[in-house]
Amino acid sequence: MIRLSTRFAGLELRNPVTLASGTCGFGREVADLLPLQELGGLFTKAVTPEARLGNAMPRLAETGHGLLNSIGLANPGLDAFVEEKLPWLRACGTRVFVNVAGRVAEDYEAVCLRLEQEEALSPPFGRLAGLELNVSCPNVKEGGISFGARPGPMAELVGRVRRCWSGLLFVKLTPQVSDVGEMARAAEGAGADGLCLINTIPGMSIDLKTRRPRTITNTSGYSGPAIKPVALAQVWQAARAVSIPVVGIGGIQHGHDVVEFLLAGAHAVQVGTASFAEPARARFMVDELQEWMVKEGVESVEELVGAVRPW
Ligand SMILES: Cc1cc2nc3c(=O)[nH]c(=O)nc-3n(C[C@H](O)[C@H](O)[C@H](O)COP(=O)(O)O)c2cc1C
């Protein structure tokens, strides 16, 4: 018997494969394309207090080995999320994590406080698995990465949110720091229950005909297969620095990528850009992971977590 389930922070996911924020909308958008209830979970698009249109077009550009995006946290806003998206998410059959963003700390607090109140009204079976605090978005002028680039401001934000939200709190880190271990420890010290990493990395592509950058913000967030080695290194370093669990993200395309992230210390992974090329890719990764485990004689996902043998 192969055990695909993974347990961390008092939570159990049926398998370690989840969908990354910003690449599966609020679940419903992709529900016809893959069976969400066969995944470990999903992380919603960022929710901010006010509705946001995001940046102007062009805000997506494909490159040789990845994707540039400057979406800019487009979302319908907190009220619309609670009224139109949350009821569906509560019944969608997989673990749901809500990605929270804002320009200032009060924005994060407002979203978390409202979700805390909504949770109190929800029957236990429909409750959210947790929140994912986005302190790492490179595509907005205020908020986002400005909180996640230094330990002090991030710890202060995490501490403030911690007082508004009693459920599981994951903090999504950026790789744009000199010491990810220091950031990981700061989040843990401020009350985070887990870490998710990495968010996108700043990148650029230029159209030779127009000589214009291919996204409206000139530089934008780079994701996809090219960033996988960066993400793995960050996950490994963060996982060694803290005792809270880590969720790995970045360029995951196949079951063997999932295994690498587990070995590096992740308890689960998020699949982002790969879903754009093939919407059901995450679901296939669950089968690929299982096939690999059978072939290698590995009985449970949990025995892979952190089992890398460093030199
Ligand atoms: C189009 C797009 C939108 C994204 N939106 C968000 C977002 O709203 N919040 C967030 O935390 N991350 C967002 N991300 C980052 C992803 O969740 C993920 O961290 C990143 O893409 C790396 O994973 P990947 O290489 O598998 O895509 C977005 C990524 C893409 C490509």
The ligand as a MOL file (V3000), in Angstrom:
LIG
                    3D

  0  0  0     0  0            999 V3000
M  V30 BEGIN CTAB
M  V30 COUNTS 31 33 0 0 0
M  V30 BEGIN ATOM
M  V30 1 C -0.0700 34.4420 -13.8220 0
M  V30 2 C 0.4340 34.2730 -12.4220 0
M  V30 3 C -0.2420 34.8890 -11.3640 0
M  V30 4 C 0.2180 34.7530 -10.0520 0
M  V30 5 N -0.4800 35.3420 -9.0260 0
M  V30 6 C -0.0650 35.1530 -7.7470 0
M  V30 7 C -0.8060 35.6960 -6.6400 0
M  V30 8 O -1.8560 36.3240 -6.8080 0
M  V30 9 N -0.3330 35.5030 -5.3770 0
M  V30 10 C 0.8360 34.7880 -5.1460 0
M  V30 11 O 1.2350 34.6220 -3.9840 0
M  V30 12 N 1.5290 34.2390 -6.1720 0
M  V30 13 C 1.1150 34.4030 -7.4490 0
M  V30 14 N 1.8300 33.8400 -8.4790 0
M  V30 15 C 3.0700 33.0610 -8.1840 0
M  V30 16 C 2.8080 31.5630 -8.1580 0
M  V30 17 O 1.8760 31.2150 -7.1560 0
M  V30 18 C 4.1130 30.7750 -7.9570 0
M  V30 19 O 4.6860 31.1470 -6.7200 0
M  V30 20 C 5.1360 31.0350 -9.0640 0
M  V30 21 O 4.4960 31.1340 -10.3210 0
M  V30 22 C 6.1940 29.9310 -9.1300 0
M  V30 23 O 5.6280 28.6760 -9.4260 0
M  V30 24 P 5.5910 28.0390 -10.9290 0
M  V30 25 O 6.9740 28.1190 -11.4630 0
M  V30 26 O 5.0980 26.6390 -10.7450 0
M  V30 27 O 4.6410 28.8820 -11.7130 0
M  V30 28 C 1.3850 33.9800 -9.8030 0
M  V30 29 C 2.0600 33.3610 -10.8710 0
M  V30 30 C 1.5920 33.4860 -12.1580 0
M  V30 31 C 2.3430 32.7920 -13.2830 0
M  V30 END ATOM
M  V30 BEGIN BOND
M  V30 1 1 1 2
M  V30 2 1 2 3
M  V30 3 2 2 30
M  V30 4 2 3 4
M  V30 5 1 4 5
M  V30 6 1 4 28
M  V30 7 2 5 6
M  V30 8 1 6 7
M  V30 9 1 6 13
M  V30 10 2 7 8
M  V30 11 1 7 9
M  V30 12 1 9 10
M  V30 13 2 10 11
M  V30 14 1 10 12
M  V30 15 2 12 13
M  V30 16 1 13 14
M  V30 17 1 14 15
M  V30 18 1 14 28
M  V30 19 1 15 16
M  V30 20 1 16 17
M  V30 21 1 16 18
M  V30 22 1 18 19
M  V30 23 1 18 20
M  V30 24 1 20 21
M  V30 25 1 20 22
M  V30 26 1 22 23
M  V30 27 1 23 24
M  V30 28 2 24 25
M  V30 29 1 24 26
M  V30 30 1 24 27
M  V30 31 2 28 29
M  V30 32 1 29 30
M  V30 33 1 30 31
M  V30 END BOND
M  V30 END CTAB
M  END
